[in-house]
Amino acid sequence: MSSSQTGDRRLGIVGAGRVGTTIARAAVAAGYDVAISGSGAADRIALIVEVLAPGARPATTNEVVRHADLIVLAVPMHRFRELPRDLFAGKILIDAMNYWEEIDGVDQELATAPAGTSVVVQERFPSARVVKSLNHITYYKFDESRLPHGASGRIAIAAAGDDRAAVAAVMQLIDRLGFDAVDAGPLEAGLALEPNGSVFGVSYSADDLSNLLRPTASSA
Ligand SMILES: NC(=O)c1ccc[n+]([C@@H]2O[C@H](COP(=O)([O-])OP(=O)(O)OC[C@H]3O[C@@H](n4cnc5c(N)ncnc54)[C@H](OP(=O)(O)O)[C@@H]3O)[C@@H](O)[C@H]2O)c1
């Protein structure tokens, strides 16, 4: 186990919608202690969490952040700026969001981000260790494709980030959730994982995903 990998199985999830509850369910199955929040009080999401991710704990966003060092951000993109800039200080923040004009409205900064929307997310949360991941397959494909480590036909999920230890920690999470993990390189390489990016929305093996992302990408 490398220094960036850890036995810690606490996960925080901000956003209790389709993606958040699907990841929560997979994480509980993988033995994680999961806290998950919506935009309001914990009791507002208690029923949905009980039904869709039994074993996860409904919480406020502040409680989610206190709960874990590894946090998935799965809110609609037009809402991430509601969160305070220093909320995720020191945390590994997995940006699972995608910008969709139909859902998020016209947002010039996101629509024209030359190095991808995760760079904008990193600028919004400068003290967080942002990793782009868990965004390039749909929630239902994620749910139906989880397989144990080493199983044949296992598909891959990529992670891109400038903090290499954070990327390694996210790759460990991806593997535990049921997918091969591919290191896509620096945060701006996350552009390939976004809608209209080269690997968005298609399921690949780790080898194929690595080859598509960059010849030197590595998988685990
Ligand atoms: N759907 C997919 O297959 C898929 C796949 C990959 C990535 N994504 C991306 O993942 C993100 C979430 O998608 P989704 O389909 O899960 O959306 P969704 O079903 O609409 O759920 C969004 C969740 O975010 C919560 N939320 C909104 N603002 C918040 C805030 N300020 N603080 C905390 N929670 C907040 C909402 O809570 P309230 O109800 O309290 O507002 C809701 O629980 C989007 O950026 C999407 O593009 C989606």
The ligand as a Gaussian input file, in Angstrom:
#p B3LYP/6-31G(d) Opt

LIG

0 1
 N      -27.207000      11.547000     -13.868000
 C      -26.090000      10.943000     -14.285000
 O      -26.103000       9.812000     -14.829000
 C      -24.767000      11.619000     -14.070000
 C      -23.596000      10.881000     -14.279000
 C      -22.368000      11.467000     -14.015000
 C      -22.315000      12.779000     -13.533000
 N      -23.475000      13.477000     -13.346000
 C      -23.363000      14.841000     -12.811000
 O      -23.489000      14.741000     -11.389000
 C      -24.147000      15.897000     -10.864000
 C      -25.405000      15.451000     -10.114000
 O      -26.256000      14.801000     -11.038000
 P      -27.557000      14.020000     -10.550000
 O      -28.117000      13.398000     -11.765000
 O      -27.244000      13.171000      -9.356000
 O      -28.472000      15.257000     -10.076000
 P      -29.831000      15.231000      -9.236000
 O      -30.435000      13.862000      -9.302000
 O      -30.619000      16.401000      -9.704000
 O      -29.371000      15.457000      -7.723000
 C      -28.724000      16.629000      -7.333000
 C      -28.557000      16.611000      -5.824000
 O      -27.709000      17.714000      -5.479000
 C      -28.274000      18.329000      -4.331000
 N      -27.825000      19.719000      -4.207000
 C      -28.091000      20.774000      -5.015000
 N      -27.500000      21.869000      -4.554000
 C      -26.840000      21.513000      -3.423000
 C      -26.038000      22.211000      -2.485000
 N      -25.769000      23.502000      -2.624000
 N      -25.526000      21.520000      -1.438000
 C      -25.776000      20.210000      -1.280000
 N      -26.538000      19.482000      -2.135000
 C      -27.061000      20.135000      -3.206000
 C      -29.771000      18.218000      -4.530000
 O      -30.384000      18.428000      -3.280000
 P      -31.724000      19.307000      -3.115000
 O      -32.822000      18.429000      -3.646000
 O      -31.769000      19.525000      -1.650000
 O      -31.535000      20.556000      -3.926000
 C      -29.843000      16.778000      -5.025000
 O      -29.811000      15.884000      -3.938000
 C      -24.456000      16.790000     -12.071000
 O      -23.448000      17.739000     -12.230000
 C      -24.456000      15.803000     -13.244000
 O      -24.137000      16.406000     -14.483000
 C      -24.692000      12.929000     -13.594000

